[in-house]
Amino acid sequence: MLTVGTKIQQTISSCESVLANLHSFSLETQDQAAKQMFQNLGNQQQQILDNLNARLQYIETQEPQYKQ
């Protein structure tokens, strides 16, 4: 069974992958509307990633048994 910390770390990895893809899409398109959309989605994804990282740090501080 995976710990909460492990599950959050896996989710963080997935989010980082999505963020990288959005960045690539933004760089690869010439369509300015699509480029702006990918940049906006990337900004939102970065906020999600920041929140998940903050939660992981909190869990590791408050509940050391979840620390990897």
N, C-alpha and C positions, 0 to 999 in steps of 0.2 A: 504494500500500500504506500502511495506517495504522500509525503508530508505536504502541508499547506505551503511551506517555503519552496519545496521542489516544484509544486504546481505553478506557483507564481513565477519562479525562474523560467519554467518552460513557456509560460505565457509571455514573459518579457522577451525571450528569444524569438517567439513568433511575431511579436510586435516590432522588434528590430528588423526582422525580415520584411515585413509589410512596409515599414518606413523606408527601407532601402529600395524596394520596388517602386514606391511612389516617387521617390527622388529620381530614379532612373527614368520613369515614365515622363516626369516633368522635363528632364533634360533631352529626351529623345523626340518629343513632339514639337512640331512647328506651329501647331494650332494654339494661338494665345489663350483662347477660352479653356481649352483642355489643360494647358500648362498651368493656368491659374487654379483650376480645379484640383489638379494633382498637388500643387503647392499648399492649397488650403487643407486638403486631406492630410498631407504630410504634417502640417502644423497641429492638426487635431490628434493625429497619431502620436506625435511627440508629447503632447500633453498627457495622453493615456499612458505612454511609456514612463514619463516622469512620475505620474501618480502610482503606477505599479512599483517602480523602484523605491519610492518613499514608503509604500506599504511594506515592501520586503524588508527594508531597513528597520522599520518599526517592529515587525514580527521578530526579526533577529535580535533586537534589543530587549524586547519585552518577554519573548519566549525562546530562550537560547536553544531549546531542544529542536527548533526548526532550522537552526543555522546549519548550513552545509559545510 
